[in-house]
Amino acid sequence: MRPGWPTLLIGALLGIAPIAPGTAQASDENACSAAHVRAQVLKRDMPNRLLERRVALRTCSSDLCAPSIVDACSAWLREVEANVPSLTVRVVDQRGVGTDAAVLIDGRMQVPGLPLELDPGEHTIVVTGVGREESRSVLLRAGDKNHAMQIVLGSNSTAQASGAGLKRSERRRVPTGTWISYGIGAVGLGSLLTGLLLAVSKEEQLAAECHDDKCPSSSKDIVTAYHAGRIMAFAGGGVALVGAVVGSVLLLTADPDPIPQRQTARIELLFGAGQVALKGAM
C-alpha cells in the first residue's frame, strides 16, 4: 500500500529541516567573503568611493561573519566612517533670511539645513526657488565633516562657514619665500647692470688717459671707480643667480594645492642714478 499525501508531506518536512540551517550559514559566509573582497577592491581601485565601501564593510562586520573577517572589516569601517565628509546647505535671501528652496546635490533632492554625507570630490549644487536658480560647485575632502555652505538666492555670492571647498584655479601656490628670493635676485641683477655700466664708462676714460699701461696720478679716482664697478657687477651677478635658484626651488617644491584667482602679486624693479629700488604689491 502506497503512503498517502499527509505521510509524504511530513517526511519531506523532516528531511528539509536539518538542511535549511546549513544552507543559510553557507549563504551568510559567502556574503561576508564577497563584501570583504569588495571593500578591498574599492579601497585599491576607487579610494574615493567611501559610501559604497562603508556598505560593504558593514556587511562583513556582521556577527554572522567569521571572527577574523569581522575584526578586519570593523577596523576599516571605523577608518571609513571618520573620513566620510558631510555637507550642509543653507539657502537665504539677499537680506540673509532663510527662504524656501529646492536643493539638488548631484541631482539628488536634499532638505536645506540638514547634513548630507557624500564621497570626497567635487559636487554640484543647484538651488531653485521663487523663480530663481543658482548653481555652485563645492570640493569636499576626506574627513571634511560638517562642511557648511550658504547660498544667497538671487545673487552670485556664496558664503562658506567652514572649509575651502569652492572650486579653485589650477595655478600652483607661490610661497612667500619665492617672492622674497626673486626680489633679492632682482636687486642683484640691478647691481650687476649698474656695476657693468660703471666699469665700462670708467674703462673708456682710462683708455683715453692711460698709455703703455701707465696712468697719471689724476686718474686714481677713475681706477678706483673702475674696480668698484667690477666688484659690484660680480657681487650682483652672484646674488641674482642665488636668488633665482632658491626662488625656483621653493616654487617647484611648494604645496600643490591651488589658490583662488583673486590672489595676485606684482614686483617691479626700478632703476635710478646709482641706485636700485624694488616695488611690490600683494
Residue pairs with C-beta under 8 A, 6 or more apart in sequence:
3 11
28 62
28 64
28 65
29 65
29 66
31 59
32 59
32 60
32 62
32 64
32 65
32 66
32 69
33 60
33 69
35 56
35 57
35 59
35 60
35 73
36 56
36 60
36 65
36 69
36 72
36 73
38 56
39 53
39 56
39 57
39 60
39 73
39 76
42 49
42 52
42 53
42 56
43 53
43 76
46 52
48 119
48 120
48 121
48 142
49 119
50 80
50 83
50 84
50 119
50 120
50 142
51 84
51 117
51 118
51 119
53 76
53 80
54 77
54 80
54 81
54 84
57 73
57 74
57 76
57 77
57 80
58 77
60 69
60 70
60 72
60 73
61 70
61 73
61 74
61 77
62 70
63 70
65 73
82 143
83 120
83 142
83 143
84 117
84 118
84 119
84 142
85 117
85 118
85 119
85 120
85 140
85 141
85 142
85 143
85 144
85 145
85 147
86 115
86 116
86 117
86 118
86 144
86 145
86 146
86 147
87 105
87 115
87 116
87 118
87 123
87 138
87 140
87 147
87 148
87 149
88 113
88 114
88 115
88 116
88 146
88 147
88 148
88 149
89 103
89 105
89 110
89 112
89 113
89 125
89 127
89 149
89 150
89 151
90 98
90 112
90 113
90 148
90 149
90 150
90 151
91 98
91 99
91 101
91 103
91 112
91 127
91 129
91 150
91 151
91 153
92 98
92 99
92 150
92 151
92 152
92 153
93 99
93 152
93 153
93 154
94 152
94 153
94 154
94 155
96 152
98 112
98 113
99 129
99 130
99 153
100 129
100 130
101 112
101 127
101 128
101 129
101 130
101 153
102 109
102 127
102 128
102 129
103 109
103 110
103 111
103 112
103 125
103 126
103 127
104 110
104 125
104 126
104 127
104 128
105 116
105 118
105 123
105 124
105 125
106 118
106 123
106 124
107 124
110 116
115 146
118 140
119 140
120 140
120 141
120 142
120 144
121 139
121 140
122 137
122 138
122 139
122 140
122 167
123 137
123 138
123 139
123 140
124 135
124 136
124 137
125 135
125 136
125 137
125 138
125 149
125 151
126 133
126 134
126 135
127 133
127 134
127 135
127 136
127 151
127 153
129 153
130 153
130 154
132 153
132 154
134 151
134 152
134 153
134 154
134 155
134 156
136 149
136 151
136 158
136 166
137 166
137 167
138 147
138 149
138 160
138 165
138 166
138 167
139 165
139 166
139 167
139 168
140 147
140 163
140 165
141 163
141 165
144 163
144 165
146 162
147 160
147 162
147 163
147 165
148 160
148 161
148 162
148 163
149 158
149 159
149 160
149 161
149 165
150 158
150 159
150 160
150 161
151 158
152 158
152 159
158 166
160 166
166 260
168 258
168 259
168 260
168 261
169 258
169 259
169 260
169 261
170 258
171 258
171 259
171 261
172 251
172 254
172 256
172 258
173 254
173 255
173 256
173 257
173 258
173 259
174 251
174 254
174 265
175 250
175 251
175 254
175 255
177 246
177 247
177 250
178 247
178 248
178 250
178 251
178 254
179 247
179 265
179 267
179 280
180 247
181 243
181 244
181 246
181 247
181 250
182 243
182 244
182 247
182 267
183 243
183 267
183 278
183 280
184 239
184 242
184 243
185 239
185 240
185 241
185 242
185 243
185 244
185 247
186 240
186 243
186 267
186 269
186 278
187 236
187 239
187 243
187 269
187 276
187 278
188 235
188 236
188 237
188 238
188 239
188 240
188 241
188 242
188 243
189 236
189 237
189 240
189 269
190 236
190 269
190 271
190 276
191 232
191 233
191 235
191 236
191 239
191 240
191 276
192 232
192 233
192 236
192 237
192 240
193 236
193 271
194 229
194 232
194 233
194 236
194 271
194 274
194 276
195 228
195 229
195 230
195 231
195 232
195 233
195 234
195 235
195 236
196 229
196 233
197 229
198 225
198 226
198 228
198 229
198 232
199 226
199 229
199 230
199 233
200 229
201 229
202 222
202 223
202 225
202 226
202 229
203 226
205 219
205 222
206 215
206 219
206 222
206 223
206 226
209 215
209 216
209 218
209 219
209 222
210 216
210 219
215 222
215 223
264 282
265 280
265 281
265 282
266 280
266 281
267 278
267 279
267 280
268 278
268 279
268 280
269 276
269 277
269 278
269 279
270 276
270 277
270 278
270 279
271 277
